[in-house]
């Protein structure tokens, strides 16, 4: 049979270490995103859509 079809399973410890590292990296990325959003300027766009009565006629 082909040995590449069924690779040997990794131990649970290796899997847990890999998942823990991925979780830490994801948390750091989210924290950096939150800090960059707080540091940014607020939007200057008007909220919502204009009503039909406020639209200019041509």
C-alpha atoms as a printed R data frame, in Angstrom:
   type eleno elety resid chain resno       x      y       z
1  ATOM     1    CA   UNK     A     1   0.000  0.000   0.000
2  ATOM     2    CA   UNK     A     2   0.904  3.638  -0.305
3  ATOM     3    CA   UNK     A     3   2.412  4.972   2.963
4  ATOM     4    CA   UNK     A     4   1.643  8.582   1.981
5  ATOM     5    CA   UNK     A     5  -2.111  7.939   2.164
6  ATOM     6    CA   UNK     A     6  -1.940  7.208   5.915
7  ATOM     7    CA   UNK     A     7   0.787  9.297   7.537
8  ATOM     8    CA   UNK     A     8   1.626  8.454  11.141
9  ATOM     9    CA   UNK     A     9  -0.484 10.413  13.624
10 ATOM    10    CA   UNK     A    10   1.210 13.127  15.644
11 ATOM    11    CA   UNK     A    11   0.982 12.962  19.406
12 ATOM    12    CA   UNK     A    12  -1.704 14.889  21.220
13 ATOM    13    CA   UNK     A    13   0.953 17.039  22.893
14 ATOM    14    CA   UNK     A    14   2.247 18.307  19.551
15 ATOM    15    CA   UNK     A    15  -1.273 19.100  18.383
16 ATOM    16    CA   UNK     A    16  -2.106 20.979  21.593
17 ATOM    17    CA   UNK     A    17   1.132 22.973  21.352
18 ATOM    18    CA   UNK     A    18   0.395 23.890  17.733
19 ATOM    19    CA   UNK     A    19  -3.189 24.924  18.542
20 ATOM    20    CA   UNK     A    20  -2.059 26.955  21.559
21 ATOM    21    CA   UNK     A    21   0.481 28.815  19.415
22 ATOM    22    CA   UNK     A    22  -2.160 29.535  16.761
23 ATOM    23    CA   UNK     A    23  -4.529 30.820  19.448
24 ATOM    24    CA   UNK     A    24  -1.863 33.158  20.856
25 ATOM    25    CA   UNK     A    25  -1.067 34.484  17.377
26 ATOM    26    CA   UNK     A    26  -4.765 35.090  16.675
27 ATOM    27    CA   UNK     A    27  -5.203 36.912  19.997
28 ATOM    28    CA   UNK     A    28  -2.222 39.168  19.294
29 ATOM    29    CA   UNK     A    29  -3.609 39.971  15.832
30 ATOM    30    CA   UNK     A    30  -7.017 40.882  17.265
31 ATOM    31    CA   UNK     A    31  -5.447 43.084  19.941
32 ATOM    32    CA   UNK     A    32  -3.420 44.921  17.299
33 ATOM    33    CA   UNK     A    33  -6.577 45.463  15.215
34 ATOM    34    CA   UNK     A    34  -8.448 46.853  18.225
35 ATOM    35    CA   UNK     A    35  -5.582 49.227  19.064
36 ATOM    36    CA   UNK     A    36  -5.411 50.507  15.488
37 ATOM    37    CA   UNK     A    37  -9.167 51.138  15.430
38 ATOM    38    CA   UNK     A    38  -9.008 53.117  18.679
39 ATOM    39    CA   UNK     A    39  -6.150 55.253  17.368
40 ATOM    40    CA   UNK     A    40  -7.956 56.170  14.140
41 ATOM    41    CA   UNK     A    41 -10.048 59.253  13.521
42 ATOM    42    CA   UNK     A    42 -13.839 58.922  13.607
43 ATOM    43    CA   UNK     A    43 -15.704 58.754  10.319
44 ATOM    44    CA   UNK     A    44 -16.838 62.066   8.871
45 ATOM    45    CA   UNK     A    45 -19.624 60.476   6.830
46 ATOM    46    CA   UNK     A    46 -23.249 61.310   7.598
47 ATOM    47    CA   UNK     A    47 -25.155 58.511   9.276
48 ATOM    48    CA   UNK     A    48 -27.809 56.677   7.289
49 ATOM    49    CA   UNK     A    49 -29.452 57.493   3.983
50 ATOM    50    CA   UNK     A    50 -31.104 60.817   3.155
51 ATOM    51    CA   UNK     A    51 -34.889 60.782   3.221
52 ATOM    52    CA   UNK     A    52 -36.904 61.420   0.045
53 ATOM    53    CA   UNK     A    53 -37.855 64.902   1.251
54 ATOM    54    CA   UNK     A    54 -34.222 66.019   1.544
55 ATOM    55    CA   UNK     A    55 -33.190 64.971  -1.981
56 ATOM    56    CA   UNK     A    56 -32.550 67.737  -4.484
57 ATOM    57    CA   UNK     A    57 -34.744 67.902  -7.580
58 ATOM    58    CA   UNK     A    58 -33.132 68.411 -10.958
